[in-house]
C-alpha cells in the first residue's frame, strides 16, 4: 500500500490517527489507549490489530502476557506526512 492510500485509510477511521498519535508520544498498553480515546477496549483492539497489520505499530509481548504497543518508523513517517499536510491547509 502506498503512502497516499495509507493516509486515506487512516482518515477513514476516526480513531486510527488518534491512536497513532498516542503511541507516538510513548509506548502504551491497550487499556490506557482505550481510556485516552474514551472507547471500549474491544473497539480499540480492532483498531490496533489493523494498524499492526499495516505495519504502523508493533506489539511487544512480555513474559507475563502483557502487550505494549509501539509506533514503527513507518508509522511515524506517515503521521509526520499527515501533520505536514494539515499544516499546509
FIBAPA-333794 format. One line per field, with one value per residue (C-alpha): residue in one letter; x, y, z; residue number from 1. Coordinates in steps of 0.25 Angstrom, whole numbers, plus 5000, padded with zeros to 4 digits. Layout:
<vonus>
type = c(A, ...)
c1 = c(X, ...)
c2 = c(Y, ...)
c3 = c(Z, ...)
seq = c(NUM, ...)
</vonus>
This chain:
<vonus>
type = c(X, X, X, X, X, X, X, X, X, X, X, X, X, X, X, X, X, X, X, X, X, X, X, X, X, X, X, X, X, X, X, X, X, X, X, X, X, X, X, X, X, X, X, X, X, X, X, X, X, X, X, X, X, X, X, X, X, X, X, X, X, X, X, X, X, X, X, X, X, X, X, X, X, X, X, X, X, X, X, X, X, X, X, X, X, X, X, X, X)
c1 = c(5000, 5006, 5007, 4995, 4986, 4991, 4988, 4974, 4971, 4975, 4966, 4954, 4955, 4952, 4961, 4973, 4981, 4978, 4983, 4995, 4998, 4996, 5006, 5016, 5017, 5021, 5019, 5006, 4996, 4983, 4975, 4982, 4980, 4965, 4963, 4970, 4961, 4949, 4945, 4943, 4955, 4949, 4947, 4962, 4966, 4961, 4968, 4981, 4981, 4978, 4989, 4999, 4995, 4998, 5012, 5009, 5011, 5017, 5013, 5023, 5018, 5025, 5026, 5014, 5006, 5005, 5004, 5010, 5008, 5019, 5019, 5028, 5037, 5027, 5016, 5024, 5027, 5012, 5008, 5018, 5013, 4999, 5003, 5010, 4998, 4989, 4999, 4998, 4983)
c2 = c(5000, 5013, 5025, 5033, 5020, 5018, 5033, 5031, 5018, 5025, 5037, 5027, 5023, 5033, 5027, 5022, 5035, 5038, 5024, 5026, 5040, 5034, 5023, 5033, 5040, 5027, 5012, 5009, 4998, 4996, 4999, 5013, 5016, 5012, 5021, 5033, 5031, 5028, 5016, 5001, 4992, 4983, 4994, 4998, 4984, 4984, 4997, 4993, 4980, 4988, 4997, 4986, 4978, 4991, 4992, 5005, 4999, 4987, 4978, 4975, 4964, 4961, 4948, 4952, 4953, 4968, 4975, 4988, 4995, 5004, 5012, 5008, 5017, 5015, 5019, 5032, 5035, 5034, 5042, 5053, 5054, 5055, 5066, 5074, 5073, 5078, 5090, 5094, 5094)
c3 = c(5000, 4996, 5006, 5000, 5001, 5015, 5019, 5013, 5020, 5033, 5031, 5028, 5043, 5053, 5064, 5055, 5055, 5069, 5074, 5066, 5072, 5086, 5082, 5076, 5090, 5097, 5096, 5103, 5108, 5101, 5113, 5114, 5100, 5100, 5113, 5106, 5094, 5102, 5095, 5099, 5099, 5089, 5079, 5081, 5079, 5065, 5062, 5068, 5060, 5047, 5050, 5053, 5040, 5032, 5039, 5046, 5060, 5067, 5078, 5089, 5098, 5111, 5118, 5127, 5114, 5115, 5102, 5099, 5086, 5080, 5067, 5056, 5048, 5036, 5046, 5050, 5036, 5031, 5044, 5040, 5026, 5031, 5041, 5029, 5021, 5032, 5034, 5019, 5019)
seq = c(1, 2, 3, 4, 5, 6, 7, 8, 9, 10, 11, 12, 13, 14, 15, 16, 17, 18, 19, 20, 21, 22, 23, 24, 25, 26, 27, 28, 29, 30, 31, 32, 33, 34, 35, 36, 37, 38, 39, 40, 41, 42, 43, 44, 45, 46, 47, 48, 49, 50, 51, 52, 53, 54, 55, 56, 57, 58, 59, 60, 61, 62, 63, 64, 65, 66, 67, 68, 69, 70, 71, 72, 73, 74, 75, 76, 77, 78, 79, 80, 81, 82, 83, 84, 85, 86, 87, 88, 89)
</vonus>
